[in-house]
Amino acid sequence: MTSLARMDVGRIGRLWRVGLWGLIAALLLLPLVAMQFTAEVVWDSADFAFAGLLLVGAGLLFELAARATRSLMWRLAVGAGLLLGVLLVWADAAVGVF
């Protein structure tokens, strides 16, 4: 019974990882697709590099934190903190809010 439960937890963990990296890829592709349909979105390679560095860096930090702890609450807290940090940096870079 315990080995079956461990296999299910491992499978769920893999699904979350695929979902996380898929979301990051979709967020990076979204401006590229939007640039094909409107002239209001104009990103150059530096914008994509910055967004990629920010999102992939946050994803890697979350991966490290998730491997370091087994507690769901700590993982959620780290994820929320990283999400808040990414949004804060993104807002400041986009319009200079701070």
Secondary structure, 3 states (H helix, E strand, C coil): CHHHHHHHHHHHHHHHHHHHHHHHHHHHHHHHHHHHHCCCCCCCHHHHHHHHHHHHHHHHHHHHHHHHCCCHHHHHHHHHHHHHHHHHHHHHHHHCCC
